[in-house]
Amino acid sequence: MRKALPLTGETVIFTGTPKSPEAAELVKQYGGSPVSIPLIEVEEVLKKDDQQQLQRALQADWLIFTSQSAVGAFRSKMERFRFTSSSFKGKVAAVGTRTAAALDKLGFSVSFIPTVFSADVFVRQFKPSESEQLSVVFLKGSLAGSLIREELPFHVTEWTVYETKSATSAIDKLIKQITHKEQVSVLFASPSAVDVFASRVAPLTTWKGFTVCAIGHVTERALLKIGAPVHVKPETYTLVELVHALAKRKEVFLNESN
C-alpha cells in the first residue's frame, strides 16, 4: 500500500507577496493544494531625487538589503537610470539566501549573510573592519523598523525604496478557505501580513481549526502578541523550509494516527 503524502488533503495558504513558485510547487509535491491570498502588496517608491540617491548608494562601502522586495525596487531604479552592478565597487550584505540570490541575478556578489535571517541577528553579527569610516546604505521598505540604523555602531543612511500596503480584496476568500475547508494551514512570512490578518480576518473567525505557520521568530512574536498559536516555525527562515517543516509536522500526525 502506498504511503500517503504528508500534505494530502491540506490547503496551504500563502499570505505574503508572491515571489517564487518553489514553495508552492513543494506543497504540491507533498500532496497539498497551495493557494496564494496575499494580505500585503509592495510598490516601488518613486521620488524626484531617485537618480541622485542611486548614485550615492553605488558609491557606498556597503549596501544592506533585508528583503527581495528591496532588491526588486533597486533593480527597477537601476534599469530606469541605466546603471549596472559594474558601477558599484563596494560590498553587499543580505538578510537571507533568497535576498542574496536576487542580488546575484542582478550581478552583485554578496559578502555577508547572517546565520539567522532576521534584522536583530544581523546587527549582532555584522562587524566589518574599520566600521567608523564606512559609508553604509540600508535599502528598506516603508514599514521597516529602526533596528539596523540604531543598533549598528556606525552611521547608516536609510533609503526607502518600496512601500508596503494592505491587500484586502481577497479577505472574504481567505475567511471561506479557513472556515469551510477541513484541513488548512496558513503561512505568515512577515509581521505586516499578521497585522492585516489580525484586523480583518481574526475578528470574523477563530484561531482554532487551522495550522498557523511563521517563517521566523519575528513573525512568530507578532502572532503571539495578538494571541495566536504558532504551530510551525522552521530552523532556516525561508518559505521553502517553512513548507518542509509543515510537512514534517503533518507526517508525525499521520504516523501517530496509523
C-alpha positions in Angstrom: 0.0 0.0 0.0 1.4 3.4 -1.0 2.2 5.7 1.9 0.1 8.9 1.9 1.9 12.1 1.3 2.0 14.3 4.4 0.0 17.3 3.0 -2.6 15.1 1.2 -5.9 17.0 1.5 -4.3 20.1 3.0 -5.0 23.6 1.7 -1.8 25.7 2.3 -2.5 29.4 2.1 0.4 31.8 1.4 -0.4 35.3 2.8 2.7 37.1 1.6 3.5 38.8 -1.7 4.2 36.1 -4.4 8.0 35.9 -5.0 9.0 32.4 -6.0 7.0 29.4 -7.3 9.3 27.0 -5.4 7.4 26.9 -2.2 4.0 26.4 -3.9 5.5 23.6 -6.0 6.9 22.0 -2.9 3.4 22.0 -1.4 2.1 20.1 -4.5 5.0 17.6 -4.2 3.9 16.9 -0.6 0.4 16.3 -1.8 -1.2 19.6 -0.8 -3.0 22.4 -2.6 -1.2 25.8 -2.5 -3.4 28.9 -2.5 -2.0 32.4 -2.8 -4.0 35.0 -0.9 -1.7 38.0 -0.3 -2.6 40.2 2.7 0.1 42.7 1.7 1.4 44.2 -1.5 4.5 46.2 -2.3 5.1 49.0 -4.6 8.2 50.9 -5.6 8.6 54.3 -4.1 9.3 56.9 -6.8 10.8 60.2 -6.0 12.4 63.1 -8.0 15.8 62.5 -6.4 16.0 58.8 -7.2 18.8 59.2 -9.6 20.9 61.1 -7.1 20.1 58.6 -4.3 21.1 55.8 -6.6 24.4 57.4 -7.5 25.1 57.9 -3.7 24.2 54.3 -3.0 26.5 53.0 -5.7 29.4 55.0 -4.2 28.9 53.5 -0.7 31.2 51.0 1.0 28.3 48.7 1.9 24.7 48.2 0.8 22.3 46.4 3.1 19.2 44.5 1.8 16.8 42.7 4.1 14.2 41.6 1.5 13.7 40.5 -2.1 11.2 43.4 -2.4 14.0 45.9 -1.7 16.2 44.2 -4.4 13.3 44.4 -6.9 12.8 48.1 -6.3 16.5 48.7 -6.5 16.7 46.8 -9.8 13.9 48.9 -11.2 15.7 52.1 -10.4 19.0 50.8 -11.8 17.2 49.9 -15.1 15.4 53.2 -15.2 18.6 55.2 -15.0 20.8 52.7 -16.9 23.1 51.7 -14.1 24.6 48.2 -13.8 26.3 46.3 -10.9 29.7 47.1 -12.5 29.1 50.7 -11.3 29.4 49.5 -7.7 32.8 48.8 -6.1 31.7 48.3 -2.5 30.3 45.3 -0.7 26.8 43.9 -0.2 25.1 42.4 2.9 21.8 40.4 2.6 19.4 39.1 5.2 18.5 35.7 3.7 19.6 33.4 0.9 16.6 34.4 -1.2 17.6 38.0 -1.0 21.2 37.1 -1.8 20.0 35.1 -4.8 18.0 38.0 -6.1 21.1 40.2 -5.8 23.3 37.6 -7.5 20.9 37.7 -10.5 21.4 41.5 -10.6 25.1 41.0 -10.8 26.1 41.7 -7.2 28.3 39.5 -5.1 27.0 39.2 -1.5 29.8 39.4 1.1 27.7 38.8 4.3 24.6 36.9 5.3 23.7 36.4 9.0 23.3 32.8 10.3 19.7 33.6 11.1 17.7 35.6 8.6 16.4 38.5 10.7 17.4 42.0 11.4 18.1 41.5 15.1 20.6 38.8 14.4 22.1 40.8 11.5 23.0 43.7 13.7 24.8 41.4 16.2 26.8 39.6 13.6 27.6 42.3 11.0 31.0 43.6 12.1 33.0 44.9 9.1 36.5 46.2 9.8 37.2 49.9 10.1 33.5 50.4 10.7 33.8 54.0 11.9 34.8 55.2 8.5 32.3 53.3 6.5 29.6 54.7 4.2 26.6 52.4 4.5 23.2 52.5 2.8 20.2 50.4 4.0 17.7 49.9 1.3 14.4 49.3 3.0 10.6 49.2 2.9 8.2 51.8 4.4 7.4 49.6 7.4 11.0 48.6 8.3 12.0 49.2 11.9 14.8 51.4 13.1 16.9 48.5 14.4 19.6 48.5 11.7 20.1 52.2 11.8 20.1 52.4 15.6 22.0 49.3 16.6 24.9 49.2 14.1 27.9 51.0 15.6 28.3 53.4 12.6 26.3 55.8 10.6 23.7 54.2 8.3 21.9 56.1 5.6 18.4 54.7 5.0 16.7 54.8 1.6 13.1 53.7 1.5 12.7 52.1 -2.0 9.4 50.4 -1.6 6.1 50.8 0.2 4.1 48.0 1.9 0.3 48.3 1.7 -2.6 46.2 3.0 -4.2 43.9 0.3 -7.8 43.3 1.4 -9.5 42.4 -1.8 -9.4 38.7 -1.1 -10.3 38.8 2.6 -13.6 37.0 2.0 -11.9 34.3 0.1 -9.4 33.7 2.9 -12.2 33.5 5.5 -14.1 31.0 3.4 -11.0 28.9 3.0 -10.4 28.8 6.7 -14.0 28.2 7.8 -15.1 25.8 5.0 -12.0 23.6 4.5 -11.3 20.7 6.9 -7.5 20.8 6.6 -6.0 24.3 6.3 -2.6 25.7 7.0 -1.9 29.5 6.9 1.7 30.6 6.3 2.8 34.0 7.5 6.0 35.5 6.1 6.0 38.9 7.9 4.5 40.8 10.8 2.8 43.0 8.2 0.7 40.1 7.0 -0.1 39.2 10.6 -1.3 42.8 11.3 -3.8 42.6 8.3 -5.0 39.2 9.4 -5.5 40.4 13.0 -7.5 43.4 12.0 -9.5 42.0 9.0 -9.7 38.2 9.4 -9.3 37.2 13.1 -12.4 39.1 14.3 -14.5 37.1 11.9 -13.2 33.6 12.7 -11.1 31.9 15.4 -7.6 30.6 15.6 -8.9 27.1 16.0 -9.3 24.6 13.2 -6.2 25.5 11.1 -2.4 25.3 11.4 -0.6 28.6 11.9 2.9 28.8 10.4 5.5 31.5 11.0 8.6 32.0 8.8 10.7 33.1 11.7 10.9 34.4 15.3 10.0 38.0 14.4 6.8 36.9 12.7 6.2 34.3 15.5 6.4 37.2 18.0 3.8 39.2 16.1 1.4 36.2 16.1 1.9 35.5 19.8 1.4 39.2 20.6 -2.2 39.1 19.2 -3.0 35.8 21.0 -2.5 33.4 18.1 -0.9 30.0 18.4 2.2 29.2 16.4 2.3 25.5 15.3 5.2 25.6 12.8 8.4 27.6 12.6 11.4 26.4 10.6 15.1 26.5 11.7 16.0 28.3 8.5 13.8 31.3 7.7 12.6 30.7 4.2 9.2 29.8 2.7 10.6 26.5 1.3 11.9 25.5 4.7 8.6 26.5 6.2 6.8 24.1 3.9 9.3 21.4 4.8 8.6 22.0 8.5 4.8 21.9 8.0 5.1 18.6 6.1 7.2 17.1 8.8 4.6 18.1 11.4 1.8 16.6 9.4 3.8 13.5 8.8 4.1 13.0 12.6 0.4 13.3 13.0 -0.2 10.8 10.1 2.2 8.3 11.8 0.5 8.7 15.2 -3.0 8.1 13.7 -2.0 4.9 11.9 
